Amino acid sequence: MEDTQIFPCRWQVLSGSWLKVIAMVSMMFDHTASRLFRNMDAFNVPLISLGNHHMTWNYLMWSIGRLAFPLFAFLLVEGFLHTSNRRKYGRNLFVFALISVIPFVITHGGNWYGFFSNVFFTLFFGFLALCTVSQWETERRQNTSEAILSKSNTRLAIRVFACIAAPILLRCDYGSSGVGFILLLYLFRHNRIFQAATGCCYLSSRWIAGLAFIPINLYNGRRGFIQGPWAKYLFYAFYPVHLLVLYVFMRLLGII
């Protein structure tokens, strides 16, 4: 099936590696602003004022940070579609979710109540939801029996509900809306125009995040320069490592 694109092919110049770099930089800006600079006067001085609205360095960095999750969600869907071993892919997400627990907790005040709050758990439940929908699509292609399809639909509904409910119960970052967004990107993967339109509507409460669909639609479908197992795991490791670096600076500055 040929995908419907927003931009012409000659504009699609970003590889998956560049999307990863943009996502990581965006995340770093967000967490640096929210954890390190949030109470520093120099970063809360208005740069631009329009009436009662003020643009500060912190707000600017936070705004850039809104691009991170849509990009990571898109990369998750792309990885799911192209991986040769989905079991290993899911295992990696879960392992790094566990590895990220302590860095996340200590940079958020040592509150273990938010044990599952790091975004890797959200991506993991999104991955499980993708596995469920993909299995359902396969069963629909292979079976024409109404009874079998009815049972398949019931299983799909139960499993997807579980994948959406778990992030709420476990207080995962972005909650059920994060898993829902991942499913939206997957279901509309062949029509980038509709994907972007529905995605922006879905993200309307965080409208700046909709700007992530610009680099997403400049994606050329190629892996890029981040290749091989070491480079791949360094990408996974960025999340817990940058949180640990932030924690060190927070301790040095006496923030925690």
C-alpha positions as a Python dict, from the first residue, in 0.01 Angstrom:
ca = {
    (1, 'M'): (0, 0, 0),
    (2, 'E'): (143, 336, -102),
    (3, 'D'): (145, 591, 177),
    (4, 'T'): (-26, 928, 139),
    (5, 'Q'): (231, 1198, 217),
    (6, 'I'): (208, 1563, 321),
    (7, 'F'): (540, 1678, 174),
    (8, 'P'): (688, 1580, -164),
    (9, 'C'): (957, 1311, -159),
    (10, 'R'): (1238, 1560, -223),
    (11, 'W'): (1159, 1726, 111),
    (12, 'Q'): (1185, 1403, 308),
    (13, 'V'): (1543, 1441, 423),
    (14, 'L'): (1537, 1320, 783),
    (15, 'S'): (1640, 964, 863),
    (16, 'G'): (1522, 776, 1170),
    (17, 'S'): (1854, 863, 1332),
    (18, 'W'): (1789, 1236, 1297),
    (19, 'L'): (1442, 1193, 1445),
    (20, 'K'): (1606, 1019, 1740),
    (21, 'V'): (1852, 1306, 1784),
    (22, 'I'): (1571, 1564, 1771),
    (23, 'A'): (1368, 1361, 2022),
    (24, 'M'): (1663, 1327, 2262),
    (25, 'V'): (1753, 1698, 2244),
    (26, 'S'): (1390, 1791, 2295),
    (27, 'M'): (1362, 1564, 2598),
    (28, 'M'): (1683, 1703, 2746),
    (29, 'F'): (1553, 2060, 2708),
    (30, 'D'): (1227, 1965, 2878),
    (31, 'H'): (1382, 1789, 3176),
    (32, 'T'): (1655, 2050, 3220),
    (33, 'A'): (1393, 2325, 3235),
    (34, 'S'): (1155, 2138, 3465),
    (35, 'R'): (1410, 1988, 3705),
    (36, 'L'): (1718, 2213, 3697),
    (37, 'F'): (1618, 2565, 3592),
    (38, 'R'): (1260, 2588, 3718),
    (39, 'N'): (1345, 2800, 4025),
    (40, 'M'): (1635, 2999, 3878),
    (41, 'D'): (1544, 3365, 3834),
    (42, 'A'): (1764, 3406, 3525),
    (43, 'F'): (1556, 3148, 3337),
    (44, 'N'): (1222, 3292, 3446),
    (45, 'V'): (1280, 3648, 3327),
    (46, 'P'): (1041, 3734, 3039),
    (47, 'L'): (1213, 3745, 2701),
    (48, 'I'): (899, 3852, 2515),
    (49, 'S'): (574, 3981, 2662),
    (50, 'L'): (239, 3995, 2484),
    (51, 'G'): (-21, 4133, 2721),
    (52, 'N'): (-34, 3899, 3019),
    (53, 'H'): (161, 3625, 2840),
    (54, 'H'): (536, 3605, 2897),
    (55, 'M'): (795, 3396, 2714),
    (56, 'T'): (1080, 3292, 2943),
    (57, 'W'): (1377, 3066, 2877),
    (58, 'N'): (1211, 2800, 3088),
    (59, 'Y'): (888, 2820, 2892),
    (60, 'L'): (1080, 2811, 2563),
    (61, 'M'): (1271, 2500, 2670),
    (62, 'W'): (951, 2339, 2799),
    (63, 'S'): (783, 2413, 2464),
    (64, 'I'): (1066, 2245, 2273),
    (65, 'G'): (1028, 1952, 2511),
    (66, 'R'): (668, 1896, 2396),
    (67, 'L'): (806, 1749, 2072),
    (68, 'A'): (975, 1458, 2250),
    (69, 'F'): (689, 1219, 2323),
    (70, 'P'): (522, 1235, 1977),
    (71, 'L'): (861, 1165, 1820),
    (72, 'F'): (938, 874, 2054),
    (73, 'A'): (588, 737, 1992),
    (74, 'F'): (640, 758, 1615),
    (75, 'L'): (982, 591, 1643),
    (76, 'L'): (824, 315, 1853),
    (77, 'V'): (570, 246, 1578),
    (78, 'E'): (842, 249, 1312),
    (79, 'G'): (1057, 16, 1519),
    (80, 'F'): (762, -217, 1575),
    (81, 'L'): (690, -231, 1202),
    (82, 'H'): (1048, -296, 1094),
    (83, 'T'): (1206, -500, 1373),
    (84, 'S'): (1298, -858, 1290),
    (85, 'N'): (1235, -971, 1649),
    (86, 'R'): (937, -813, 1824),
    (87, 'R'): (986, -1020, 2138),
    (88, 'K'): (1339, -883, 2180),
    (89, 'Y'): (1217, -532, 2099),
    (90, 'G'): (957, -550, 2375),
    (91, 'R'): (1207, -702, 2616),
    (92, 'N'): (1448, -412, 2558),
    (93, 'L'): (1174, -159, 2632),
    (94, 'F'): (1084, -334, 2957),
    (95, 'V'): (1445, -378, 3070),
    (96, 'F'): (1525, -10, 3016),
    (97, 'A'): (1200, 85, 3187),
    (98, 'L'): (1331, -97, 3495),
    (99, 'I'): (1680, 52, 3457),
    (100, 'S'): (1526, 400, 3442),
    (101, 'V'): (1325, 363, 3764),
    (102, 'I'): (1596, 480, 4008),
    (103, 'P'): (1720, 773, 3790),
    (104, 'F'): (1359, 888, 3747),
    (105, 'V'): (1272, 859, 4115),
    (106, 'I'): (1579, 1041, 4247),
    (107, 'T'): (1538, 1332, 4005),
    (108, 'H'): (1172, 1365, 4111),
    (109, 'G'): (1230, 1404, 4481),
    (110, 'G'): (1274, 1039, 4575),
    (111, 'N'): (901, 969, 4554),
    (112, 'W'): (867, 593, 4503),
    (113, 'Y'): (493, 638, 4459),
    (114, 'G'): (581, 726, 4100),
    (115, 'F'): (775, 400, 4047),
    (116, 'F'): (616, 339, 3707),
    (117, 'S'): (607, 702, 3594),
    (118, 'N'): (904, 703, 3357),
    (119, 'V'): (812, 715, 2990),
    (120, 'F'): (965, 375, 2906),
    (121, 'F'): (671, 206, 3081),
    (122, 'T'): (429, 407, 2865),
    (123, 'L'): (615, 301, 2553),
    (124, 'F'): (616, -60, 2673),
    (125, 'F'): (238, -65, 2722),
    (126, 'G'): (205, 104, 2383),
    (127, 'F'): (415, -177, 2236),
    (128, 'L'): (186, -439, 2394),
    (129, 'A'): (-115, -260, 2246),
    (130, 'L'): (51, -263, 1903),
    (131, 'C'): (116, -637, 1935),
    (132, 'T'): (-251, -692, 2015),
    (133, 'V'): (-380, -487, 1723),
    (134, 'S'): (-129, -644, 1484),
    (135, 'Q'): (-236, -994, 1591),
    (136, 'W'): (-602, -896, 1541),
    (137, 'E'): (-525, -767, 1189),
    (138, 'T'): (-355, -1096, 1106),
    (139, 'E'): (-649, -1299, 1234),
    (140, 'R'): (-894, -1092, 1028),
    (141, 'R'): (-693, -1162, 712),
    (142, 'Q'): (-669, -1534, 782),
    (143, 'N'): (-1025, -1604, 902),
    (144, 'T'): (-1363, -1537, 748),
    (145, 'S'): (-1574, -1716, 1009),
    (146, 'E'): (-1800, -1471, 1193),
    (147, 'A'): (-1772, -1674, 1514),
    (148, 'I'): (-1392, -1668, 1507),
    (149, 'L'): (-1382, -1297, 1423),
    (150, 'S'): (-1627, -1223, 1704),
    (151, 'K'): (-1400, -1399, 1955),
    (152, 'S'): (-1101, -1217, 1808),
    (153, 'N'): (-1276, -882, 1849),
    (154, 'T'): (-1356, -962, 2212),
    (155, 'R'): (-996, -1057, 2288),
    (156, 'L'): (-876, -739, 2117),
    (157, 'A'): (-1107, -521, 2321),
    (158, 'I'): (-1003, -681, 2649),
    (159, 'R'): (-629, -665, 2577),
    (160, 'V'): (-635, -309, 2443),
    (161, 'F'): (-842, -202, 2744),
    (162, 'A'): (-581, -360, 2972),
    (163, 'C'): (-298, -179, 2790),
    (164, 'I'): (-483, 152, 2826),
    (165, 'A'): (-597, 96, 3186),
    (166, 'A'): (-257, -15, 3319),
    (167, 'P'): (-85, 323, 3264),
    (168, 'I'): (-366, 492, 3459),
    (169, 'L'): (-345, 252, 3752),
    (170, 'L'): (36, 259, 3755),
    (171, 'R'): (55, 638, 3705),
    (172, 'C'): (272, 609, 3394),
    (173, 'D'): (387, 924, 3219),
    (174, 'Y'): (116, 1044, 2974),
    (175, 'G'): (-116, 774, 3112),
    (176, 'S'): (-376, 619, 2884),
    (177, 'S'): (-353, 910, 2640),
    (178, 'G'): (6, 810, 2562),
    (179, 'V'): (-95, 456, 2464),
    (180, 'G'): (-392, 593, 2270),
    (181, 'F'): (-163, 825, 2076),
    (182, 'I'): (71, 537, 1987),
    (183, 'L'): (-226, 336, 1857),
    (184, 'L'): (-345, 636, 1654),
    (185, 'L'): (-4, 667, 1485),
    (186, 'Y'): (-12, 297, 1401),
    (187, 'L'): (-369, 281, 1271),
    (188, 'F'): (-321, 583, 1041),
    (189, 'R'): (35, 495, 937),
    (190, 'H'): (-54, 475, 565),
    (191, 'N'): (-206, 822, 550),
    (192, 'R'): (32, 1082, 689),
    (193, 'I'): (-215, 1366, 624),
    (194, 'F'): (-489, 1206, 832),
    (195, 'Q'): (-232, 1088, 1087),
    (196, 'A'): (-108, 1444, 1140),
    (197, 'A'): (-458, 1595, 1145),
    (198, 'T'): (-598, 1348, 1399),
    (199, 'G'): (-274, 1352, 1596),
    (200, 'C'): (-282, 1731, 1633),
    (201, 'C'): (-645, 1714, 1745),
    (202, 'Y'): (-555, 1441, 1993),
    (203, 'L'): (-273, 1657, 2129),
    (204, 'S'): (-484, 1975, 2139),
    (205, 'S'): (-432, 2013, 2515),
    (206, 'R'): (-59, 2027, 2440),
    (207, 'W'): (-92, 2199, 2103),
    (208, 'I'): (280, 2273, 2070),
    (209, 'A'): (340, 1897, 2055),
    (210, 'G'): (163, 1896, 1719),
    (211, 'L'): (471, 2063, 1570),
    (212, 'A'): (639, 1722, 1600),
    (213, 'F'): (449, 1620, 1287),
    (214, 'I'): (676, 1849, 1084),
    (215, 'P'): (992, 1637, 1136),
    (216, 'I'): (778, 1322, 1131),
    (217, 'N'): (662, 1410, 780),
    (218, 'L'): (1016, 1494, 671),
    (219, 'Y'): (1112, 1134, 757),
    (220, 'N'): (1243, 938, 460),
    (221, 'G'): (1198, 587, 602),
    (222, 'R'): (1573, 518, 631),
    (223, 'R'): (1753, 409, 945),
    (224, 'G'): (2037, 660, 916),
    (225, 'F'): (2366, 671, 1104),
    (226, 'I'): (2249, 511, 1432),
    (227, 'Q'): (2308, 148, 1341),
    (228, 'G'): (2438, -163, 1509),
    (229, 'P'): (2368, -296, 1859),
    (230, 'W'): (2595, -55, 2046),
    (231, 'A'): (2449, 255, 1885),
    (232, 'K'): (2096, 121, 1939),
    (233, 'Y'): (2153, 57, 2310),
    (234, 'L'): (2315, 399, 2354),
    (235, 'F'): (1989, 547, 2226),
    (236, 'Y'): (1797, 345, 2484),
    (237, 'A'): (2046, 442, 2755),
    (238, 'F'): (2012, 814, 2689),
    (239, 'Y'): (1699, 839, 2902),
    (240, 'P'): (1836, 702, 3233),
    (241, 'V'): (2183, 850, 3176),
    (242, 'H'): (2064, 1207, 3114),
    (243, 'L'): (1844, 1181, 3425),
    (244, 'L'): (2148, 1077, 3630),
    (245, 'V'): (2349, 1370, 3492),
    (246, 'L'): (2064, 1606, 3586),
    (247, 'Y'): (2056, 1454, 3934),
    (248, 'V'): (2429, 1525, 3981),
    (249, 'F'): (2382, 1891, 3883),
    (250, 'M'): (2073, 1918, 4105),
    (251, 'R'): (2279, 1794, 4401),
    (252, 'L'): (2567, 2030, 4320),
    (253, 'L'): (2329, 2327, 4303),
    (254, 'G'): (2149, 2224, 4619),
    (255, 'I'): (1813, 2181, 4446),
    (256, 'I'): (1759, 1845, 4617),
}
